[in-house]
């Protein structure tokens, strides 16, 4: 959010500095100092935002950055608005009033400059305090690394989803009418259990038989054709890693990998899971699809992704939407993990409220169970219930937010501030809010309304917005899991 507002403040300052009438007001030097200071702090904004509300220093600095940026925008607007009025009314009678206006404007400029320069002064200490964004991303990706193993005893409420996935895959019996490859994506809200569902299917050797190889690849946001190919080779041949490292160029390396994959999988039937796919580039997704098509005699591929748009681009059959669990199922997960036997009415009531804050996300239920632990104190439970566990305990939520374009992040943050989770709003009203508050600016190609439509589609693809079904009212949206980024 701060990144966009600060960039807009910089744009306002550049516009004012290039204005001849403003230059005559003798504020140009101050405006240049402010612009230089804001440009200096811009690279730190993302890093600070990832620590928001977890550490006091970055949180306070980021709040000051937002305040300074908004004040800068207001100051420049007032400076430019007063310009034609001053020129048009500069008569002898008005000179004292004009002097007062200039003095007031000078005070406002100096106050704003003081805020901006404080940001620059503190940014040096903050930069040393905060890790680089690339390090943060690497840490999150490492925390999210998955494999086929899982604890089935801890899985609740996904049995029917598993059976539907198995039913959607082609029969393992030979059938010449079947397509060479089937790609079935599972998509849904981050943390909803897509990986767990894929693990359940992957490990079911009773319902899914006849595969020569079962291969699990954790794709991660760092999409890499070579890494995917090498991972498959290493799982079907212990020699695969060393055989694909000799090529000098990416093209030669990929050709070597494809050749080896064809040798290993020719005439074979393979169940492949590509877990955690974030790549959105349609060209790269089509190349991945083409690569998989040339592997094996028969390929059944399960892809997990948080983004419905990715699912649509990569699929060969209808993608499967994994819906959130019920509040009751989330409460059952929490009870099971903390070994809560019941019988305490007040704790039961608080526990169900906590379960409702999970928004159907089993990972959130497990995270809440982790912070509740063995405590059976009602006040402790009430305090834990106040924590926004989704954003701060679940890397996937943080990663989804980090990967949003700054303009989309700004609009999403507005929803988080204004509306509670589960709130229903007419889509046109939401678009009007965004435009009226200048959260969206038109581009050279698209109007503000068109950009708003794109933002809504993107949030729907990520399951943060859903279409609400209401009697007698159309075009409504349900806001999902907005509380996890409540700034």
N, C-alpha and C positions, 0 to 999 in steps of 0.2 A: 504494500500500500504506500509506504513512504517513498519508494523509488519513483512511482509515477508522479506524486505530488511535488517532490523536489525537482523532477525533470520539468514539470510545468512551471514551477517558479523560475527555473533557469531560462526557459523560453520567454517568460514574461520580462525578465531582466534584459535579455538580448534585444527584445523588441523596444524596450524603453531606452536602452543605450543608443540604439540607432535612430531614435526620434530627435530631430533637430530642436523642436520646441522644448522637449524635456532637457536636452543638453544645455539650453539657456538658463535652466533653473539652478545650475551649478551642483547638481546631485550626481552627475555622471561618474565621478571618481568613486563615490560611495557605492553606486550600483555595480561598478566593475569589481570592487572589492568583494561585494556580496556574491556576485556571480562566480568569481574565482574560488571563494570559500565553499559554495554549494557544489561546484564541480569537483572540488577536492574530496568532499565527503561521500559522493555518490557511490564509489566502489565498496564502501563499508556498509551501506544500507542493507543489502541482502544478508550479509553475515550477522548484522545486529538483529535483523528481523527473526532469524532462526533461533535466537536466544530470548525472544520476547517473553516476559512474565516468568521465565525460569531464573534469570539473574537480574538483580536490581539495576546494575550499572547500564547494561545495554538497553533495558526497558526504558529507563529514565532518559537516556540519550536519544532513543528513537522517538519518544513522545515529544521531546524538545525539537527534534528535527521536523516532525510533522507540524508542530506549532509555528516554528520559524518559517517553514515553507508556505503555510497558509497566510501568515502575516505578510510575507513578502509579496504574495499574489495580490492581497488586498491593498497593500501599500502602492504597488505599481498601478493597479486599477484606479486608485484615488488620484495618484499623480497624473495619470493620463486624462482622467475625467475632468480634472480641474484646469487643464491646459487651455481648452477653447473658451471656457467660462472666464478665465483671467484675461485673456486677450480681448474678448468682446466687451468686457465691462471695466476696462482700465481707464477710468475717468478720474479727474482730480478728487471728486467726492469719494471715490471708491479706493483711493490709494491707501488710507489707513487700514481698511478692511483687508485689502490685498496683502499688505505687509503682515497682518495677523495670520492670514491663511498660509503664507509662505513660512512663517515661523512655526506654525503648527505642523506643517508638512515636514519641515526640517527636523523637528523633534521626533516625528513618526519614523523618518528615515533612519535617524541615529538609534532609536530604540530597536528597530528591526535589524539594523546592522550589528548591534551588540549581541542579539540572539544568534545571528548567523555566525559571527566570529567566534562565539563560545563553542558552537558545534565543531568548528575547525580546530580550535585549541584542544578540545577533548578527544577528537578523532584519533590523534596520535596514540594516546594511552589505550583507547578502545581497540585500535587496530592490533596492538600487541597482545591484548587480552583475548581477542576472538580468533579462532582458527580460520584458515582460508576456507572459502566455500567448497572448493574441490575436496578438501579433507573432510568436511562435513558430509558431503555426498558419498565419499568412499566409505565413511563409517556407517552411514545408513544402509548402503548397498550390502556391506559386509554383514550387518545385523539381519538383513532380509534373506541371505543366501539360504536356499532350500534344497532338500533332497527327497527321495521317495519315502523315507521312514517317517512314521507318525504313531501317536498313541491313540489307537482306535477307541479305547475305553473312555477317553475324554471328549469324544465327538457325540454331540446330541443334535437331533432334529434334521439330519442330512441324509437319512436312509432313502427317502423317496427321490431326492435329487440324484443320488448315486444310480438308482435303478433307471431313471430317465436318461442319464448319460449313457449307460450301458446299452439301453434299448436304441439310442440314436446312432450308435456305432454299427457298422455293417457286421453281418454274421461272420464268424471266424471260419466257417466252412467255405471251401473253394466254390467260387461262383464267377463265371466268366462275364456275367452281366454287371458286376460291380466295377466301380471306377477304380483306377490304380491307386488313388490317394483320397483320403477323407480327412478334412481339417475341421475339427469341431471346437470352436472357442467357447470358453466359459467366462462371462463377464459379470461385473457387479461392483458394488461399492467396495472401496478399499477395506480390507480386514473382514470381509463378509464370509470368508471361508473357501474361496476358490481353490487355493492351493491344497487345502485339506480334502476337498471333494476330489480333486485330481489324484491325490495320494490314495484315497479310498478306491477309486477305479483302478489305478495302476497296480495296486496290490491284490486285487481280486482275481486270483488265478482260477477260481471255480467258474465264475460267469464268463470270463474272457479267457478262452483257451486258444491254443494253436499258434501263438506268436513264437518266432525264433529268438527275437530279442525284445526286451523291454528297456527303454532308454529314457533317462530323466535329465533334462538340461535346464538349469536355472539361467535364463536369458539376462535378466536385470536391465536397468535403464541404459547401461553401457552396451548397446547393441553392437555385436561383432560377429560377422559371418565366420571368420576364422575360428573364433572361440567356440561357436556352436558346432561347427564341423569337427574340430579337434575333440570336443567333449563326446560327441557320438562315437568317434573312432576309438577313443580311450576306453569307452565302456564295452565295446564289442571286440577290441583287440588290445592286449596289454602293450603291444609295440607301437600303437598308433601315434603317441605323442612324439617319439623320436623320428618317426618316418615322415612327419610333415613339417619339420623345422628347418630343412635344408635350403628351401627356396629363398631367393634374394628379394623378390618383389612380391607385392600383395597379389597381383594377378597370377603369377607363377605359383605362389603359395596356395591360392584358392583352387587352381587347376589340379595341383597335387592332392589337395584334400578331397576334391570331388572324385578324382580317379580312384583314390584309396577307398572312399565310401562306396563307390560302385562295386569295387572288387569284394568288399566285405559283405555287402547287403544284397547283391544280385541274387535273385531267386528266393529271397528271404521275406518273411512276414514280420513287420515291426510295429510295436506300439511305442510311440514317442510322445513324451510330454514336454512341451516348451512352456515353462512356468515363468510368470512375471514379465510379460512382453509389454514394453512401453513405447517402442518405435512407432511413430505416426506417419513417417514419410511413405506415401503410397508406392513410390518407385522401389525403395528398399524392401518394403513388404512384399511386393510382387516378385522381386529377386529371391527372397526367402521362399516364397511359394514355389517358384520355379526350381530352386535347389532341392526342395523336398520331393518334388515330383519325380526327379531322376533317381531317387534312392529306393532300393528294394523292389521286390515284386509286388508287395502290398503294404501300404503305409497308412496306419490309423494315427492321426496326430491330434492330441488334445492341447489346446493353447489356453492359458489363463491370462487375463488382462483386466485392468480397471476401466478400460475405455471401450465403450460400445462401438465407436467409429473404427478402432483398430480391429475389433472382432468382425465387423462387416467387411473390411478390406481383405482379411486373411482367410476367411471361411470358404469352405466348399459346400457345407450344409448349414442350415439355420443355426446361428449362435444360441447358446443357452444362457439365459439371464438367471443368475443366482439371487434370489430375493432374500431380504434380511430375515433373521429369525424373529419369532414372537418375543414379547417381553417375558412371557412365562418361560420360554426356552433359555433366555439369557439368565433368568433367576435360577433355573435348574443348574446351569453351568457354574454359577457363582457358589451355590450351595454345595455342589459336589466338590469343588476345589477347596473350599474352606472347611469342609466337613460340618456344615451347619445342619443340625438334626431337627430344627424347628422347636415349637413349644414356647418361644418367646415372641409374643405378639408384636411388641414395639419394634424389635429387630426385624421381624418378618415384614412389617410395613415399610421400614426404611430400606430394607434389602430390595423390595419390589420397586421402590422409587429409583434406587440405584440402577436396577435392571432396565428401567425405562429410559435412563440416560445413555444406555449402550446403543440405542437406535438400531437394535437387531444385529449388531456386529459382535460375533463371538469373541474376536480378539479383544474387544473392549471389555467384555464380561470377564475374560481371563485376567486382564490387566487390573480391573477393579478387585477381583478376588485376591490378586497379589498384594495390593495395598491394604486390604482388610485383614488379611492373614488370619491369625487365631483370635483376634480381638472380638470380644462379645460386649463391648461398651457402646451404648446407643449414641453417646455424644461423639465418640470417635468415628462411628459410621456416618453420622451427619456431616462431620467435617470432611471426611473422605469423599462424600457425595458431591461436595462443591467443586472438586477438582475436575478440570476439563481433560479427562484422560486420553481422549482420542488423539489430539494433536501432539501431546507431550509424551505419551507412553508408546504410541504406535508409529514406527518409522514410516509406514506406508502413507499415512495421512500427511505427515510432514513432507514426504517426497512429492506427493500429489500437489501440495500447495506450492512447493518450490518450483515445480515444472510449469506452473501456470504462467502465461505471459503477464507482464506487469499490469497491463490495462484490465485483463480479466481478473487478476488478483484484487484490484481496486474495487471492482463491482461486486465480487464475491465477499470481500471484507465488509462492504456496506450492508449486504444481506445479513451477515453475521452480527453486525452491531444493532440492526434495527429489528429484525424478526427472530422469533424463537424457532427452534427446530420443530418441524411439523406444521409450521404456519402455511396457510394456503393464500395465495395472492393471484389476482388476475394478471396474466402475462403483460398485457398492454399497460397496466398500472406500474409494474416493475420497470418496464422500458421507460415510461414517463419519469419515474423517480430518477433513474440513472442519467437521463438526458437533462432534466431540470436542474440537477445538482452538478452538471458538467463533469460527471464521472466518465462520460464518453464524449470524445471529440470527433467530428467528422473527418474523414481523410480525403485525399484528392479523388479517390475512386468511389468510396462508399459513404452514405449518409450515416448520421449517428444512429438512426433507427435500424439500419441494415447491420451495423456493427453490433448493436444490442442483440439482434436476432442471432448473430453468430456466437456471441457470448452465451446466450441461453442454450443454444444447441450444444455448445462445448460442455457446459455444466450438466446438461442432461446426459450426454455421453458418459460423463464421469460419475453419474448417479447422485450428484449433489442436488440436482433438481429433478423432480419427476412430474409427469402429467397427472393432475388430480382429476378424479372422476366425481363430479358433483351433479346432482339433479338440477336441471333448469339453468345451469351456468356452464359455459364452455370456455375454453382457452385459459384454464387455470393451472397453476403450478404449485407443487408441494415442495417446500424447502426441507431438505434432508441434511442431518448432521452438520448444521451450521454452527453449533456452539463450539466446535473444536478450534475455531480460529476467531473467537470473540475477542477483539482487541480493546 
